[in-house]
Protein backbone atom coordinates (compact mmCIF):
# COMPACT_ATOMS: atom_id res chain seq x y z
CA UNK A 1 0.00 0.00 0.00
CA UNK A 2 1.82 3.08 1.23
CA UNK A 3 5.59 3.11 1.42
CA UNK A 4 6.00 5.19 4.54
CA UNK A 5 9.05 3.25 5.79
CA UNK A 6 11.92 1.12 4.55
CA UNK A 7 11.46 -1.30 7.45
CA UNK A 8 9.16 -1.61 10.44
CA UNK A 9 9.64 -3.62 13.64
CA UNK A 10 7.81 -4.04 16.90
CA UNK A 11 8.92 -4.74 20.43
CA UNK A 12 7.22 -6.02 23.54
CA UNK A 13 8.74 -6.05 27.01
CA UNK A 14 6.96 -7.56 29.96
CA UNK A 15 7.51 -6.96 33.63
CA UNK A 16 5.91 -8.43 36.71
CA UNK A 17 3.10 -5.88 36.93
CA UNK A 18 3.17 -3.99 33.62
CA UNK A 19 4.52 -4.10 30.10
CA UNK A 20 5.55 -2.00 27.15
CA UNK A 21 5.09 -2.43 23.44
CA UNK A 22 5.93 -0.21 20.55
CA UNK A 23 6.60 0.16 16.86
CA UNK A 24 9.67 1.62 15.24
CA UNK A 25 10.71 2.06 11.66
CA UNK A 26 13.34 3.35 9.32
CA UNK A 27 12.12 6.05 6.94
CA UNK A 28 13.28 9.06 5.00
CA UNK A 29 13.03 12.41 6.77
CA UNK A 30 10.19 13.52 4.51
CA UNK A 31 8.13 10.38 5.31
CA UNK A 32 8.23 10.61 9.14
CA UNK A 33 4.74 12.09 9.41
CA UNK A 34 3.32 9.49 6.99
CA UNK A 35 4.95 6.71 9.00
CA UNK A 36 3.56 8.05 12.29
CA UNK A 37 0.01 8.37 10.89
CA UNK A 38 0.13 4.96 9.18
CA UNK A 39 1.27 3.34 12.42
CA UNK A 40 -1.38 5.15 14.44
CA UNK A 41 -4.12 4.12 11.98
CA UNK A 42 -3.03 0.49 12.23
CA UNK A 43 -3.06 0.53 16.04
CA UNK A 44 -6.44 2.26 16.23
CA UNK A 45 -7.84 -0.10 13.61
CA UNK A 46 -6.62 -3.07 15.63
CA UNK A 47 -8.50 -1.77 18.66
CA UNK A 48 -11.77 -1.52 16.75
CA UNK A 49 -11.75 -3.90 13.77
CA UNK A 50 -9.74 -7.00 14.70
CA UNK A 51 -11.27 -10.25 13.40
CA UNK A 52 -10.95 -13.75 14.82
CA UNK A 53 -9.07 -14.78 11.64
CA UNK A 54 -6.48 -12.05 12.24
CA UNK A 55 -6.10 -13.08 15.88
CA UNK A 56 -5.74 -16.75 14.92
CA UNK A 57 -3.03 -15.85 12.40
CA UNK A 58 -1.24 -13.69 15.00
CA UNK A 59 -1.41 -16.47 17.60
CA UNK A 60 0.16 -18.95 15.18
CA UNK A 61 2.89 -16.47 14.30
CA UNK A 62 3.55 -15.74 17.98
CA UNK A 63 3.87 -19.44 18.83
CA UNK A 64 6.25 -19.94 15.92
CA UNK A 65 8.38 -16.96 16.98
CA UNK A 66 8.48 -18.08 20.61
CA UNK A 67 9.75 -21.53 19.69
CA UNK A 68 12.25 -20.25 17.14
CA UNK A 69 13.76 -17.92 19.75
CA UNK A 70 14.66 -20.90 21.95
CA UNK A 71 17.29 -22.18 19.55
CA UNK A 72 20.19 -22.54 21.95
CA UNK A 73 21.15 -22.97 25.56
CA UNK A 74 21.83 -19.25 26.09
CA UNK A 75 18.38 -18.31 24.76
CA UNK A 76 16.70 -20.97 26.90
CA UNK A 77 18.57 -19.77 30.02
CA UNK A 78 17.57 -16.17 29.29
CA UNK A 79 13.95 -17.27 28.86
CA UNK A 80 13.99 -19.18 32.16
CA UNK A 81 15.54 -16.19 33.96
CA UNK A 82 12.93 -13.79 32.56
CA UNK A 83 10.13 -16.15 33.62
CA UNK A 84 11.57 -16.54 37.12
CA UNK A 85 11.75 -12.76 37.53
CA UNK A 86 8.28 -12.20 36.09
CA UNK A 87 6.28 -15.18 37.36
CA UNK A 88 8.46 -16.69 40.08
CA UNK A 89 8.51 -20.02 38.22
CA UNK A 90 9.25 -21.63 34.88
CA UNK A 91 6.32 -21.72 32.48
CA UNK A 92 6.41 -24.54 29.94
CA UNK A 93 5.83 -23.84 26.25
CA UNK A 94 2.62 -25.88 26.53
CA UNK A 95 1.30 -23.53 29.24
CA UNK A 96 2.34 -20.47 27.24
CA UNK A 97 0.51 -21.87 24.21
CA UNK A 98 -2.63 -22.47 26.28
CA UNK A 99 -2.53 -18.85 27.45
CA UNK A 100 -2.08 -17.65 23.87
CA UNK A 101 -4.96 -19.83 22.68
CA UNK A 102 -7.28 -18.20 25.23
CA UNK A 103 -6.96 -14.78 23.55
CA UNK A 104 -9.88 -13.72 21.37
CA UNK A 105 -10.53 -10.78 19.04
CA UNK A 106 -12.71 -9.28 21.77
CA UNK A 107 -9.70 -9.33 24.13
CA UNK A 108 -7.62 -7.44 21.56
CA UNK A 109 -10.35 -4.88 21.03
C-alpha positions, 0 to 999 in steps of 0.5 A, a space after each residue: 500500500 503506502 511506502 511510509 518506511 523502509 522497514 518496520 519492527 515491533 517490540 514487547 517487554 513484559 515486567 511483573 506488573 506492567 509491560 511496554 510495546 511499541 513500533 519503530 521504523 526506518 524512513 526518510 526524513 520527509 516520510 516521518 509524518 506518513 509513517 507516524 500516521 500509518 502506524 497510528 491508523 493500524 493501532 487504532 484499527 486493531 483496537 476496533 476492527 480485529 477479526 478472529 481470523 487475524 487473531 488466529 493468524 497472529 497467535 500462530 505467528 507468535 507461537 512460531 516466533 516463541 519456539 524459534 527464539 529458543 534455539 540454543 542454551 543461552 536463549 533458553 537460560 535467558 527465557 527461564 531467567 525472565 520467567 523466574 523474575 516475572 512469574 516466580 517459576 518456569 512456564 512450559 511452552 505448553 502452558 504459554 501456548 494455552 494462554 495464547 490460545 485463550 486470547 480472542 478478538 474481543 480481548 484485543 479490542 
